[in-house]
């Protein structure tokens, strides 16, 4: 299987998903995050207020802010954080 297998987590809710490399962009990841949040009835129209973090257990700061889709790799666990400005 090609593409990336990733996970979103928000609080206690964890869900896996798959995305093809040609569809991988920060905008697409944020839209997937909105869909995740909406699916779990956590709100809507959130894309401008969503921050995505990658879990990196090897780092002192386990959550690394994702600024570009290039930072994503196979098996990443992505944490969805809704900024306070919402």
mmCIF file as gemmi writes it, N, C-alpha and C atoms, coordinates in Angstrom:
data_model
loop_
_atom_site.group_PDB
_atom_site.id
_atom_site.type_symbol
_atom_site.label_atom_id
_atom_site.label_alt_id
_atom_site.label_comp_id
_atom_site.label_asym_id
_atom_site.label_entity_id
_atom_site.label_seq_id
_atom_site.pdbx_PDB_ins_code
_atom_site.Cartn_x
_atom_site.Cartn_y
_atom_site.Cartn_z
_atom_site.occupancy
_atom_site.B_iso_or_equiv
_atom_site.pdbx_formal_charge
_atom_site.auth_seq_id
_atom_site.auth_asym_id
_atom_site.pdbx_PDB_model_num
ATOM 1 N N . UNK Axp A 1 ? 0.858 -1.183 0 1 0 ? 1 A 1
ATOM 2 C CA . UNK Axp A 1 ? 0 0 0 1 0 ? 1 A 1
ATOM 3 C C . UNK Axp A 1 ? 0.896 1.236 0 1 0 ? 1 A 1
ATOM 4 N N . UNK Axp A 2 ? 0.631 2.159 -0.888 1 0 ? 2 A 1
ATOM 5 C CA . UNK Axp A 2 ? 1.402 3.398 -0.946 1 0 ? 2 A 1
ATOM 6 C C . UNK Axp A 2 ? 0.743 4.459 -0.084 1 0 ? 2 A 1
ATOM 7 N N . UNK Axp A 3 ? 1.416 5.573 0.091 1 0 ? 3 A 1
ATOM 8 C CA . UNK Axp A 3 ? 0.86 6.66 0.888 1 0 ? 3 A 1
ATOM 9 C C . UNK Axp A 3 ? 1.264 6.548 2.341 1 0 ? 3 A 1
ATOM 10 N N . UNK Axp A 4 ? 0.628 7.394 3.152 1 0 ? 4 A 1
ATOM 11 C CA . UNK Axp A 4 ? 0.936 7.465 4.575 1 0 ? 4 A 1
ATOM 12 C C . UNK Axp A 4 ? -0.244 6.98 5.398 1 0 ? 4 A 1
ATOM 13 N N . UNK Axp A 5 ? 0.047 6.185 6.413 1 0 ? 5 A 1
ATOM 14 C CA . UNK Axp A 5 ? -0.94 5.849 7.435 1 0 ? 5 A 1
ATOM 15 C C . UNK Axp A 5 ? -0.649 6.763 8.613 1 0 ? 5 A 1
ATOM 16 N N . UNK Axp A 6 ? -1.628 7.567 8.998 1 0 ? 6 A 1
ATOM 17 C CA . UNK Axp A 6 ? -1.46 8.551 10.067 1 0 ? 6 A 1
ATOM 18 C C . UNK Axp A 6 ? -2.562 8.375 11.095 1 0 ? 6 A 1
ATOM 19 N N . UNK Axp A 7 ? -2.434 9.062 12.221 1 0 ? 7 A 1
ATOM 20 C CA . UNK Axp A 7 ? -3.456 9.05 13.259 1 0 ? 7 A 1
ATOM 21 C C . UNK Axp A 7 ? -3.707 10.468 13.728 1 0 ? 7 A 1
ATOM 22 N N . UNK Axp A 8 ? -4.975 10.759 14.008 1 0 ? 8 A 1
ATOM 23 C CA . UNK Axp A 8 ? -5.353 11.997 14.678 1 0 ? 8 A 1
ATOM 24 C C . UNK Axp A 8 ? -5.765 11.638 16.098 1 0 ? 8 A 1
ATOM 25 N N . UNK Axp A 9 ? -5.456 12.524 17.034 1 0 ? 9 A 1
ATOM 26 C CA . UNK Axp A 9 ? -5.893 12.366 18.411 1 0 ? 9 A 1
ATOM 27 C C . UNK Axp A 9 ? -6.348 13.71 18.922 1 0 ? 9 A 1
ATOM 28 N N . UNK Axp A 10 ? -7.482 13.724 19.605 1 0 ? 10 A 1
ATOM 29 C CA . UNK Axp A 10 ? -7.969 14.911 20.294 1 0 ? 10 A 1
ATOM 30 C C . UNK Axp A 10 ? -8.543 14.427 21.613 1 0 ? 10 A 1
ATOM 31 N N . UNK Axp A 11 ? -7.83 14.727 22.684 1 0 ? 11 A 1
ATOM 32 C CA . UNK Axp A 11 ? -8.257 14.202 23.974 1 0 ? 11 A 1
ATOM 33 C C . UNK Axp A 11 ? -8.177 12.682 23.962 1 0 ? 11 A 1
ATOM 34 N N . UNK Axp A 12 ? -9.294 12.028 24.276 1 0 ? 12 A 1
ATOM 35 C CA . UNK Axp A 12 ? -9.323 10.571 24.337 1 0 ? 12 A 1
ATOM 36 C C . UNK Axp A 12 ? -9.689 9.92 23.014 1 0 ? 12 A 1
ATOM 37 N N . UNK Axp A 13 ? -10.036 10.718 22.006 1 0 ? 13 A 1
ATOM 38 C CA . UNK Axp A 13 ? -10.471 10.184 20.719 1 0 ? 13 A 1
ATOM 39 C C . UNK Axp A 13 ? -9.258 10.009 19.807 1 0 ? 13 A 1
ATOM 40 N N . UNK Axp A 14 ? -9.071 8.797 19.3 1 0 ? 14 A 1
ATOM 41 C CA . UNK Axp A 14 ? -7.951 8.473 18.424 1 0 ? 14 A 1
ATOM 42 C C . UNK Axp A 14 ? -8.494 7.779 17.182 1 0 ? 14 A 1
ATOM 43 N N . UNK Axp A 15 ? -8.031 8.206 16.004 1 0 ? 15 A 1
ATOM 44 C CA . UNK Axp A 15 ? -8.514 7.611 14.757 1 0 ? 15 A 1
ATOM 45 C C . UNK Axp A 15 ? -7.382 7.559 13.735 1 0 ? 15 A 1
ATOM 46 N N . UNK Axp A 16 ? -7.27 6.436 13.042 1 0 ? 16 A 1
ATOM 47 C CA . UNK Axp A 16 ? -6.282 6.265 11.976 1 0 ? 16 A 1
ATOM 48 C C . UNK Axp A 16 ? -6.885 6.653 10.643 1 0 ? 16 A 1
ATOM 49 N N . UNK Axp A 17 ? -6.032 7.127 9.723 1 0 ? 17 A 1
ATOM 50 C CA . UNK Axp A 17 ? -6.478 7.416 8.368 1 0 ? 17 A 1
ATOM 51 C C . UNK Axp A 17 ? -5.302 7.267 7.417 1 0 ? 17 A 1
ATOM 52 N N . UNK Axp A 18 ? -5.605 7.26 6.129 1 0 ? 18 A 1
ATOM 53 C CA . UNK Axp A 18 ? -4.601 7.052 5.086 1 0 ? 18 A 1
ATOM 54 C C . UNK Axp A 18 ? -4.663 8.216 4.108 1 0 ? 18 A 1
ATOM 55 N N . UNK Axp A 19 ? -3.504 8.67 3.636 1 0 ? 19 A 1
ATOM 56 C CA . UNK Axp A 19 ? -3.464 9.751 2.649 1 0 ? 19 A 1
ATOM 57 C C . UNK Axp A 19 ? -2.338 9.463 1.651 1 0 ? 19 A 1
ATOM 58 N N . UNK Axp A 20 ? -2.619 9.704 0.391 1 0 ? 20 A 1
ATOM 59 C CA . UNK Axp A 20 ? -1.629 9.501 -0.667 1 0 ? 20 A 1
ATOM 60 C C . UNK Axp A 20 ? -0.649 10.683 -0.693 1 0 ? 20 A 1
ATOM 61 N N . UNK Axp A 21 ? 0.616 10.442 -1.029 1 0 ? 21 A 1
ATOM 62 C CA . UNK Axp A 21 ? 1.621 11.512 -1.036 1 0 ? 21 A 1
ATOM 63 C C . UNK Axp A 21 ? 1.237 12.702 -1.91 1 0 ? 21 A 1
ATOM 64 N N . UNK Axp A 22 ? 0.611 12.446 -3.052 1 0 ? 22 A 1
ATOM 65 C CA . UNK Axp A 22 ? 0.249 13.551 -3.944 1 0 ? 22 A 1
ATOM 66 C C . UNK Axp A 22 ? -0.864 14.43 -3.366 1 0 ? 22 A 1
ATOM 67 N N . UNK Axp A 23 ? -1.576 13.943 -2.355 1 0 ? 23 A 1
ATOM 68 C CA . UNK Axp A 23 ? -2.641 14.716 -1.707 1 0 ? 23 A 1
ATOM 69 C C . UNK Axp A 23 ? -2.183 15.358 -0.4 1 0 ? 23 A 1
ATOM 70 N N . UNK Axp A 24 ? -0.926 15.148 -0.027 1 0 ? 24 A 1
ATOM 71 C CA . UNK Axp A 24 ? -0.422 15.611 1.258 1 0 ? 24 A 1
ATOM 72 C C . UNK Axp A 24 ? -0.039 17.086 1.198 1 0 ? 24 A 1
ATOM 73 N N . UNK Axp A 25 ? -0.747 17.895 1.966 1 0 ? 25 A 1
ATOM 74 C CA . UNK Axp A 25 ? -0.434 19.317 2.13 1 0 ? 25 A 1
ATOM 75 C C . UNK Axp A 25 ? -0.932 19.721 3.509 1 0 ? 25 A 1
ATOM 76 N N . UNK Axp A 26 ? -0.416 20.821 4.028 1 0 ? 26 A 1
ATOM 77 C CA . UNK Axp A 26 ? -0.872 21.288 5.333 1 0 ? 26 A 1
ATOM 78 C C . UNK Axp A 26 ? -2.351 21.642 5.273 1 0 ? 26 A 1
ATOM 79 N N . UNK Axp A 27 ? -2.772 22.254 4.173 1 0 ? 27 A 1
ATOM 80 C CA . UNK Axp A 27 ? -4.192 22.602 4.003 1 0 ? 27 A 1
ATOM 81 C C . UNK Axp A 27 ? -5.065 21.34 4.041 1 0 ? 27 A 1
ATOM 82 N N . UNK Axp A 28 ? -4.64 20.29 3.337 1 0 ? 28 A 1
ATOM 83 C CA . UNK Axp A 28 ? -5.401 19.037 3.316 1 0 ? 28 A 1
ATOM 84 C C . UNK Axp A 28 ? -5.43 18.402 4.701 1 0 ? 28 A 1
ATOM 85 N N . UNK Axp A 29 ? -4.296 18.428 5.404 1 0 ? 29 A 1
ATOM 86 C CA . UNK Axp A 29 ? -4.26 17.871 6.756 1 0 ? 29 A 1
ATOM 87 C C . UNK Axp A 29 ? -5.205 18.625 7.682 1 0 ? 29 A 1
ATOM 88 N N . UNK Axp A 30 ? -5.251 19.951 7.538 1 0 ? 30 A 1
ATOM 89 C CA . UNK Axp A 30 ? -6.169 20.735 8.37 1 0 ? 30 A 1
ATOM 90 C C . UNK Axp A 30 ? -7.619 20.41 8.032 1 0 ? 30 A 1
ATOM 91 N N . UNK Axp A 31 ? -7.923 20.203 6.746 1 0 ? 31 A 1
ATOM 92 C CA . UNK Axp A 31 ? -9.292 19.842 6.375 1 0 ? 31 A 1
ATOM 93 C C . UNK Axp A 31 ? -9.647 18.464 6.928 1 0 ? 31 A 1
ATOM 94 N N . UNK Axp A 32 ? -8.703 17.532 6.872 1 0 ? 32 A 1
ATOM 95 C CA . UNK Axp A 32 ? -8.923 16.21 7.465 1 0 ? 32 A 1
ATOM 96 C C . UNK Axp A 32 ? -9.159 16.345 8.972 1 0 ? 32 A 1
ATOM 97 N N . UNK Axp A 33 ? -8.417 17.256 9.613 1 0 ? 33 A 1
ATOM 98 C CA . UNK Axp A 33 ? -8.6 17.493 11.048 1 0 ? 33 A 1
ATOM 99 C C . UNK Axp A 33 ? -9.986 18.058 11.336 1 0 ? 33 A 1
ATOM 100 N N . UNK Axp A 34 ? -10.458 18.99 10.487 1 0 ? 34 A 1
ATOM 101 C CA . UNK Axp A 34 ? -11.816 19.535 10.638 1 0 ? 34 A 1
ATOM 102 C C . UNK Axp A 34 ? -12.829 18.407 10.511 1 0 ? 34 A 1
ATOM 103 N N . UNK Axp A 35 ? -12.648 17.545 9.514 1 0 ? 35 A 1
ATOM 104 C CA . UNK Axp A 35 ? -13.563 16.416 9.329 1 0 ? 35 A 1
ATOM 105 C C . UNK Axp A 35 ? -13.56 15.511 10.559 1 0 ? 35 A 1
ATOM 106 N N . UNK Axp A 36 ? -12.373 15.279 11.119 1 0 ? 36 A 1
ATOM 107 C CA . UNK Axp A 36 ? -12.249 14.465 12.333 1 0 ? 36 A 1
ATOM 108 C C . UNK Axp A 36 ? -13.018 15.099 13.487 1 0 ? 36 A 1
ATOM 109 N N . UNK Axp A 37 ? -12.797 16.399 13.684 1 0 ? 37 A 1
ATOM 110 C CA . UNK Axp A 37 ? -13.466 17.118 14.774 1 0 ? 37 A 1
ATOM 111 C C . UNK Axp A 37 ? -14.977 17.107 14.569 1 0 ? 37 A 1
ATOM 112 N N . UNK Axp A 38 ? -15.426 17.374 13.336 1 0 ? 38 A 1
ATOM 113 C CA . UNK Axp A 38 ? -16.865 17.365 13.046 1 0 ? 38 A 1
ATOM 114 C C . UNK Axp A 38 ? -17.462 15.98 13.25 1 0 ? 38 A 1
ATOM 115 N N . UNK Axp A 39 ? -16.76 14.959 12.825 1 0 ? 39 A 1
ATOM 116 C CA . UNK Axp A 39 ? -17.245 13.583 12.961 1 0 ? 39 A 1
ATOM 117 C C . UNK Axp A 39 ? -17.483 13.234 14.422 1 0 ? 39 A 1
ATOM 118 N N . UNK Axp A 40 ? -16.634 13.757 15.267 1 0 ? 40 A 1
ATOM 119 C CA . UNK Axp A 40 ? -16.746 13.45 16.695 1 0 ? 40 A 1
ATOM 120 C C . UNK Axp A 40 ? -17.479 14.556 17.453 1 0 ? 40 A 1
ATOM 121 N N . UNK Axp A 41 ? -18.201 15.38 16.703 1 0 ? 41 A 1
ATOM 122 C CA . UNK Axp A 41 ? -19.068 16.436 17.24 1 0 ? 41 A 1
ATOM 123 C C . UNK Axp A 41 ? -18.319 17.402 18.163 1 0 ? 41 A 1
ATOM 124 N N . UNK Axp A 42 ? -17.159 17.819 17.703 1 0 ? 42 A 1
ATOM 125 C CA . UNK Axp A 42 ? -16.351 18.753 18.482 1 0 ? 42 A 1
ATOM 126 C C . UNK Axp A 42 ? -16.424 20.176 17.935 1 0 ? 42 A 1
ATOM 127 N N . UNK Axp A 43 ? -17.246 20.414 16.908 1 0 ? 43 A 1
ATOM 128 C CA . UNK Axp A 43 ? -17.393 21.752 16.346 1 0 ? 43 A 1
ATOM 129 C C . UNK Axp A 43 ? -17.252 21.75 14.836 1 0 ? 43 A 1
ATOM 130 N N . UNK Axp A 44 ? -17.376 22.924 14.212 1 0 ? 44 A 1
ATOM 131 C CA . UNK Axp A 44 ? -17.187 23.035 12.766 1 0 ? 44 A 1
ATOM 132 C C . UNK Axp A 44 ? -16.526 24.366 12.419 1 0 ? 44 A 1
ATOM 133 N N . UNK Axp A 45 ? -16.156 24.527 11.171 1 0 ? 45 A 1
ATOM 134 C CA . UNK Axp A 45 ? -15.464 25.724 10.662 1 0 ? 45 A 1
ATOM 135 C C . UNK Axp A 45 ? -14.243 26.068 11.513 1 0 ? 45 A 1
ATOM 136 N N . UNK Axp A 46 ? -13.413 25.101 11.741 1 0 ? 46 A 1
ATOM 137 C CA . UNK Axp A 46 ? -12.286 25.268 12.659 1 0 ? 46 A 1
ATOM 138 C C . UNK Axp A 46 ? -10.927 25.426 11.986 1 0 ? 46 A 1
ATOM 139 N N . UNK Axp A 47 ? -10.854 25.289 10.672 1 0 ? 47 A 1
ATOM 140 C CA . UNK Axp A 47 ? -9.55 25.19 9.994 1 0 ? 47 A 1
ATOM 141 C C . UNK Axp A 47 ? -8.577 26.304 10.375 1 0 ? 47 A 1
ATOM 142 N N . UNK Axp A 48 ? -9.072 27.526 10.544 1 0 ? 48 A 1
ATOM 143 C CA . UNK Axp A 48 ? -8.184 28.641 10.878 1 0 ? 48 A 1
ATOM 144 C C . UNK Axp A 48 ? -7.703 28.604 12.325 1 0 ? 48 A 1
ATOM 145 N N . UNK Axp A 49 ? -8.308 27.748 13.137 1 0 ? 49 A 1
ATOM 146 C CA . UNK Axp A 49 ? -7.972 27.696 14.561 1 0 ? 49 A 1
ATOM 147 C C . UNK Axp A 49 ? -7.319 26.378 14.962 1 0 ? 49 A 1
ATOM 148 N N . UNK Axp A 50 ? -7.074 25.513 13.981 1 0 ? 50 A 1
ATOM 149 C CA . UNK Axp A 50 ? -6.477 24.218 14.281 1 0 ? 50 A 1
ATOM 150 C C . UNK Axp A 50 ? -4.963 24.294 14.14 1 0 ? 50 A 1
ATOM 151 N N . UNK Axp A 51 ? -4.291 23.791 15.153 1 0 ? 51 A 1
ATOM 152 C CA . UNK Axp A 51 ? -2.844 23.6 15.115 1 0 ? 51 A 1
ATOM 153 C C . UNK Axp A 51 ? -2.609 22.094 15.134 1 0 ? 51 A 1
ATOM 154 N N . UNK Axp A 52 ? -1.704 21.62 14.301 1 0 ? 52 A 1
ATOM 155 C CA . UNK Axp A 52 ? -1.372 20.202 14.265 1 0 ? 52 A 1
ATOM 156 C C . UNK Axp A 52 ? 0.034 20.003 14.812 1 0 ? 52 A 1
ATOM 157 N N . UNK Axp A 53 ? 0.159 19.026 15.7 1 0 ? 53 A 1
ATOM 158 C CA . UNK Axp A 53 ? 1.443 18.681 16.296 1 0 ? 53 A 1
ATOM 159 C C . UNK Axp A 53 ? 1.735 17.215 16.018 1 0 ? 53 A 1
ATOM 160 N N . UNK Axp A 54 ? 2.999 16.924 15.795 1 0 ? 54 A 1
ATOM 161 C CA . UNK Axp A 54 ? 3.448 15.551 15.593 1 0 ? 54 A 1
ATOM 162 C C . UNK Axp A 54 ? 4.056 15.061 16.904 1 0 ? 54 A 1
ATOM 163 N N . UNK Axp A 55 ? 3.648 13.875 17.348 1 0 ? 55 A 1
ATOM 164 C CA . UNK Axp A 55 ? 4.252 13.27 18.531 1 0 ? 55 A 1
ATOM 165 C C . UNK Axp A 55 ? 5.656 12.785 18.169 1 0 ? 55 A 1
ATOM 166 N N . UNK Axp A 56 ? 6.647 13.18 18.963 1 0 ? 56 A 1
ATOM 167 C CA . UNK Axp A 56 ? 8.025 12.73 18.776 1 0 ? 56 A 1
ATOM 168 C C . UNK Axp A 56 ? 8.572 12.317 20.139 1 0 ? 56 A 1
ATOM 169 N N . UNK Axp A 57 ? 8.416 11.035 20.49 1 0 ? 57 A 1
ATOM 170 C CA . UNK Axp A 57 ? 8.834 10.581 21.819 1 0 ? 57 A 1
ATOM 171 C C . UNK Axp A 57 ? 10.341 10.675 22.056 1 0 ? 57 A 1
ATOM 172 N N . UNK Axp A 58 ? 11.125 10.898 21.002 1 0 ? 58 A 1
ATOM 173 C CA . UNK Axp A 58 ? 12.58 11.026 21.154 1 0 ? 58 A 1
ATOM 174 C C . UNK Axp A 58 ? 12.995 12.43 21.551 1 0 ? 58 A 1
ATOM 175 N N . UNK Axp A 59 ? 12.061 13.378 21.504 1 0 ? 59 A 1
ATOM 176 C CA . UNK Axp A 59 ? 12.369 14.778 21.779 1 0 ? 59 A 1
ATOM 177 C C . UNK Axp A 59 ? 11.988 15.149 23.213 1 0 ? 59 A 1
ATOM 178 N N . UNK Axp A 60 ? 12.709 16.117 23.781 1 0 ? 60 A 1
ATOM 179 C CA . UNK Axp A 60 ? 12.347 16.656 25.092 1 0 ? 60 A 1
ATOM 180 C C . UNK Axp A 60 ? 10.943 17.25 25.022 1 0 ? 60 A 1
ATOM 181 N N . UNK Axp A 61 ? 10.65 17.936 23.924 1 0 ? 61 A 1
ATOM 182 C CA . UNK Axp A 61 ? 9.306 18.47 23.672 1 0 ? 61 A 1
ATOM 183 C C . UNK Axp A 61 ? 8.588 17.471 22.777 1 0 ? 61 A 1
ATOM 184 N N . UNK Axp A 62 ? 7.816 16.575 23.387 1 0 ? 62 A 1
ATOM 185 C CA . UNK Axp A 62 ? 7.219 15.46 22.646 1 0 ? 62 A 1
ATOM 186 C C . UNK Axp A 62 ? 6.312 15.914 21.501 1 0 ? 62 A 1
ATOM 187 N N . UNK Axp A 63 ? 5.674 17.076 21.637 1 0 ? 63 A 1
ATOM 188 C CA . UNK Axp A 63 ? 4.805 17.583 20.573 1 0 ? 63 A 1
ATOM 189 C C . UNK Axp A 63 ? 5.557 18.614 19.745 1 0 ? 63 A 1
ATOM 190 N N . UNK Axp A 64 ? 5.677 18.355 18.458 1 0 ? 64 A 1
ATOM 191 C CA . UNK Axp A 64 ? 6.375 19.241 17.531 1 0 ? 64 A 1
ATOM 192 C C . UNK Axp A 64 ? 5.352 19.878 16.598 1 0 ? 64 A 1
ATOM 193 N N . UNK Axp A 65 ? 5.251 21.211 16.597 1 0 ? 65 A 1
ATOM 194 C CA . UNK Axp A 65 ? 4.308 21.92 15.736 1 0 ? 65 A 1
ATOM 195 C C . UNK Axp A 65 ? 4.628 21.638 14.273 1 0 ? 65 A 1
ATOM 196 N N . UNK Axp A 66 ? 3.614 21.234 13.514 1 0 ? 66 A 1
ATOM 197 C CA . UNK Axp A 66 ? 3.786 20.973 12.084 1 0 ? 66 A 1
ATOM 198 C C . UNK Axp A 66 ? 3.565 22.275 11.332 1 0 ? 66 A 1
ATOM 199 N N . UNK Axp A 67 ? 4.572 22.69 10.596 1 0 ? 67 A 1
ATOM 200 C CA . UNK Axp A 67 ? 4.481 23.922 9.815 1 0 ? 67 A 1
ATOM 201 C C . UNK Axp A 67 ? 4.388 23.635 8.327 1 0 ? 67 A 1
ATOM 202 N N . UNK Axp A 68 ? 4.678 22.391 7.937 1 0 ? 68 A 1
ATOM 203 C CA . UNK Axp A 68 ? 4.653 22.001 6.531 1 0 ? 68 A 1
ATOM 204 C C . UNK Axp A 68 ? 4.356 20.507 6.441 1 0 ? 68 A 1
ATOM 205 N N . UNK Axp A 69 ? 3.672 20.107 5.38 1 0 ? 69 A 1
ATOM 206 C CA . UNK Axp A 69 ? 3.366 18.691 5.172 1 0 ? 69 A 1
ATOM 207 C C . UNK Axp A 69 ? 4.642 17.868 4.986 1 0 ? 69 A 1
ATOM 208 N N . UNK Axp A 70 ? 5.759 18.507 4.645 1 0 ? 70 A 1
ATOM 209 C CA . UNK Axp A 70 ? 7.032 17.803 4.481 1 0 ? 70 A 1
ATOM 210 C C . UNK Axp A 70 ? 7.517 17.178 5.79 1 0 ? 70 A 1
ATOM 211 N N . UNK Axp A 71 ? 6.969 17.615 6.913 1 0 ? 71 A 1
ATOM 212 C CA . UNK Axp A 71 ? 7.376 17.105 8.22 1 0 ? 71 A 1
ATOM 213 C C . UNK Axp A 71 ? 6.656 15.813 8.589 1 0 ? 71 A 1
ATOM 214 N N . UNK Axp A 72 ? 5.74 15.36 7.734 1 0 ? 72 A 1
ATOM 215 C CA . UNK Axp A 72 ? 4.938 14.17 8.004 1 0 ? 72 A 1
ATOM 216 C C . UNK Axp A 72 ? 5.634 12.943 7.435 1 0 ? 72 A 1
ATOM 217 N N . UNK Axp A 73 ? 5.578 11.844 8.186 1 0 ? 73 A 1
ATOM 218 C CA . UNK Axp A 73 ? 6.133 10.583 7.708 1 0 ? 73 A 1
ATOM 219 C C . UNK Axp A 73 ? 5.181 9.447 8.087 1 0 ? 73 A 1
ATOM 220 N N . UNK Axp A 74 ? 5.412 8.299 7.505 1 0 ? 74 A 1
ATOM 221 C CA . UNK Axp A 74 ? 4.584 7.119 7.743 1 0 ? 74 A 1
ATOM 222 C C . UNK Axp A 74 ? 4.428 6.864 9.24 1 0 ? 74 A 1
ATOM 223 N N . UNK Axp A 75 ? 3.21 6.619 9.659 1 0 ? 75 A 1
ATOM 224 C CA . UNK Axp A 75 ? 2.934 6.241 11.033 1 0 ? 75 A 1
ATOM 225 C C . UNK Axp A 75 ? 2.862 7.375 12.035 1 0 ? 75 A 1
ATOM 226 N N . UNK Axp A 76 ? 2.937 8.615 11.594 1 0 ? 76 A 1
ATOM 227 C CA . UNK Axp A 76 ? 2.884 9.762 12.51 1 0 ? 76 A 1
ATOM 228 C C . UNK Axp A 76 ? 1.592 9.765 13.326 1 0 ? 76 A 1
ATOM 229 N N . UNK Axp A 77 ? 1.718 10.116 14.586 1 0 ? 77 A 1
ATOM 230 C CA . UNK Axp A 77 ? 0.559 10.393 15.433 1 0 ? 77 A 1
ATOM 231 C C . UNK Axp A 77 ? 0.434 11.906 15.482 1 0 ? 77 A 1
ATOM 232 N N . UNK Axp A 78 ? -0.692 12.422 14.99 1 0 ? 78 A 1
ATOM 233 C CA . UNK Axp A 78 ? -0.917 13.865 14.918 1 0 ? 78 A 1
ATOM 234 C C . UNK Axp A 78 ? -1.893 14.293 16.005 1 0 ? 78 A 1
ATOM 235 N N . UNK Axp A 79 ? -1.498 15.281 16.779 1 0 ? 79 A 1
ATOM 236 C CA . UNK Axp A 79 ? -2.341 15.84 17.838 1 0 ? 79 A 1
ATOM 237 C C . UNK Axp A 79 ? -3.031 17.079 17.287 1 0 ? 79 A 1
ATOM 238 N N . UNK Axp A 80 ? -4.348 17.137 17.451 1 0 ? 80 A 1
ATOM 239 C CA . UNK Axp A 80 ? -5.137 18.284 17.015 1 0 ? 80 A 1
ATOM 240 C C . UNK Axp A 80 ? -5.332 19.2 18.213 1 0 ? 80 A 1
ATOM 241 N N . UNK Axp A 81 ? -4.924 20.458 18.069 1 0 ? 81 A 1
ATOM 242 C CA . UNK Axp A 81 ? -5.113 21.45 19.125 1 0 ? 81 A 1
ATOM 243 C C . UNK Axp A 81 ? -5.908 22.606 18.536 1 0 ? 81 A 1
ATOM 244 N N . UNK Axp A 82 ? -6.972 22.989 19.22 1 0 ? 82 A 1
ATOM 245 C CA . UNK Axp A 82 ? -7.794 24.112 18.779 1 0 ? 82 A 1
ATOM 246 C C . UNK Axp A 82 ? -7.315 25.341 19.534 1 0 ? 82 A 1
ATOM 247 N N . UNK Axp A 83 ? -6.867 26.349 18.781 1 0 ? 83 A 1
ATOM 248 C CA . UNK Axp A 83 ? -6.302 27.535 19.414 1 0 ? 83 A 1
ATOM 249 C C . UNK Axp A 83 ? -7.36 28.303 20.2 1 0 ? 83 A 1
ATOM 250 N N . UNK Axp A 84 ? -6.913 29.04 21.175 1 0 ? 84 A 1
ATOM 251 C CA . UNK Axp A 84 ? -7.8 29.759 22.086 1 0 ? 84 A 1
ATOM 252 C C . UNK Axp A 84 ? -8.634 30.817 21.388 1 0 ? 84 A 1
ATOM 253 N N . UNK Axp A 85 ? -8.179 31.333 20.263 1 0 ? 85 A 1
ATOM 254 C CA . UNK Axp A 85 ? -8.89 32.372 19.533 1 0 ? 85 A 1
ATOM 255 C C . UNK Axp A 85 ? -10.231 31.941 18.987 1 0 ? 85 A 1
ATOM 256 N N . UNK Axp A 86 ? -10.558 30.658 19.094 1 0 ? 86 A 1
ATOM 257 C CA . UNK Axp A 86 ? -11.809 30.162 18.53 1 0 ? 86 A 1
ATOM 258 C C . UNK Axp A 86 ? -12.99 30.619 19.344 1 0 ? 86 A 1
